[in-house]
Amino acid sequence: HEVQPYYCEGLIHLNGLFDTAVLNWDEENKKLNIDLSDEKYEALITTDDGDFVQGILLSTSSERYDCITGVADNLKAGTYNVNVRNGNDFLVDKDFTLSKDGSIRINYYTVTNEVDVIVYESEKAPYEVPSGYLMKDDTIVDMLYFRPASHDGVYTHTSENLSVGTYTAVISTGKGTVIEKNFTTTIKSDVLLTYVQDSDEFTFVELGTI
């Protein structure tokens, strides 16, 4: 009985560490993760009527340094709002709609203070946002920061002021793979690059003479 108060106090502290995500149990890898960082980004999802639906903790993307990301599963069809916060500080919010039951990936960009909501209206696991770089003559000429162009896994990036020549786009797909796509420009121009995540299809469009 003498140790019971200390045992209860320990359980209370342990529960608090899990609630604040300092401690997190990885069931798949059977591993306890410890996060002692000061910043805790979270996304609060509410209905368009303001009713709370789900809260998720966001973590640093493995694909790009300025992206904090997380997945919300098992959402019913409807219109929602996602509110990104850092502790008690509101950062940004965005409305989104699911036409049928599905899941979403939330990408918050720390540099620009913007949020993207990628809707997955299917059972497949959401991927991370793709990124990469553009090379010409073995030299990196641009970093590829793709943004979603639709809710169908289509991403775009505009590389500015590209000269005539052959380029290689090295793309970290967000699916755990890296692909390379070659293309050749015929005029000095800004170039719109489009990447389709499911099929790895890649296209480019020269936007006009500079």
N, C-alpha and C positions, 0 to 999 in steps of 0.2 A: 504493500500500500504506500510505502514511503516514496517509491519511484513513480507512482502513477501520475502525479501532477507534471513531472518532467517529461514523461512519455506523451501525455496529452499536449503539452506545449510544443514538443517536437513535431507531432502530427499537424498541429495548426500551422507552424512555420513551413513544414514540407508542403502542405496543401497550398499555401500562399505562393511558394516558389513555382509550383505547377500552374497556378492560375495566372501568374504574371509572365509565364513562358521562360523564366530563368532556367527551369528544368523542363525537359521534354523527352518523353520515352518514344524511341523509334521502334515500333513493333516489328517492322519488316526486318530490320537488321539486329533486333534485340540489343539495343544500345541506348544508354542514357546520355542525352546531349545537354550541355551546360552553356548558357548564353549570358555572359556578364557585361554585354555592351550596354551603354547608357541609353541609346535610342531604341524605342520600341514602336515600330510602325504597325498600325492596324487599320482594317477596313470594316466599317459598319454598314450592313446592308439593311435597308428598310423598304417597305412597300411605298407606293405613291401616296398612300394615306398616312404615312409616317409610322407604321407599325414595325417594330424591330423583327428582323428575320434571322440574321446570322452575323456573327463577328468572327473575323479571321485575322491571324497574325501574319504580317508580310515579312519576307526575308529577302536577302540580296540574291539577285538572279545570278546563275552560273554563266549566263551568256554575255552580260554587259554590266559594267561597274555602276552605272547610274540608275539602274532599274531595281526597284523593290517590288517583289511579286508574291502572289498567293492565289490559291484556288478555292472557290466556293462550290460545293456539290449539292445535288438534290434540291435544286430550285424549281418551283412550280412555274408554269407559264404565267406571265404577267409583267407589269411595269415596276421597276425598282429604282432606288437611288443608292449609290455607293459613296460613303463619306470616309475619306482617308485622313487619319489623325496620327500625330506623334505625341503620345501621352495625352495630355488634355488639350493640346493645340490642334485646332482645325487647319488642314492644309488645302484640300480641294475636294470637290464632289462632282458626280456625274450621274445622269439618268441613263437607264438602259432597259431594253424590253426583250423578253423571251417569248416567242410565238408558241413554243411548246416546252415541256419540262426539259431541263438540261443543267449545265454547269457553266461556270465562267472562270476566266483567268483575269486577275486584276494586275495591271502593270502601272506602278507609280514611278515617275521619272523625277529624281531628286534635283537635277540641275535646272529643269524648266518648270518644275512644280505642276506637271500635267499628269492626268490619269487616263489610261485606256482600259476599256472593258471588252474582252474578247469572249463572245458567246459561243458555246458549244451545245447545240441542240441535238445531242446524241449521247451514247453511252461511252464513247471513247474518252480517254484521259486527255485533258488539255495539255498542249505543249507550251514551252516557253517561247518568248519572242525571239526571232532570229536576229543575227547581227553578222558583221564580218568586215572585210576590207577589200579595196580595189587595187589591183596591181597593173603596172605597165612597165615593160623592160626591167622586170625584177625589182621595181621600186613601188612602195605603197603610195598611192596618189590620193586616196580618199578612204575614210572610215564609213562603213555601211550601218546606219542606224535605222533599221526598218520600222515602219509604223503600220498598223492594220488599215487596209483600205476598205474592208468589209467585214462581215461576221463569218466569212467562209474560209478563213485562214489565208487570205490574200494580203500580202504586205508590199509596200512600196518605199522607195528611197530615191531622192533626186541627187545625182552627182553633178556638180556645177562646173562649167567651163572646161569640159574635156576636149582635148585636142584630137586630131585625126590619128587613128591607130588601133591596135588590138589590145584589149584589156582582159584580165582574168578577175572575176568576182569570186572571192573565197568566202563561203557562207557557212557559219555555224548555224545549223538548221533549227535549233531549239528542240530537236528530237534525239540529241546525243550523237549526231553525225556531223561531218564537215564535207561539203561538196565544193567543186570548182566549176564555174561556167565561164566560157570565153565568148567575147563579142567584139565586133570591129565597128568603129565609127567612121563615117565618111565626111563629116563636116565638124568644125569646132562648134560645140553646142553643150547646153545642159542636157543631161540624159536621165530619163525616168526608168528606173529599174523596178521590175515587178517579180516577186517570188511567191509561188503557191506552195504552202507548207505540206499539204497532203501528198502532192504528186511530185514535188521538187521541180516543178516547171519554172523556168526562168525566161523572162523576155526583157527587151530594152526598147525604148523609143527615143529618138533624137528630137528634142523639143524646138529646134530651130537654130539658125545661124546667129552667132554672137557678134 
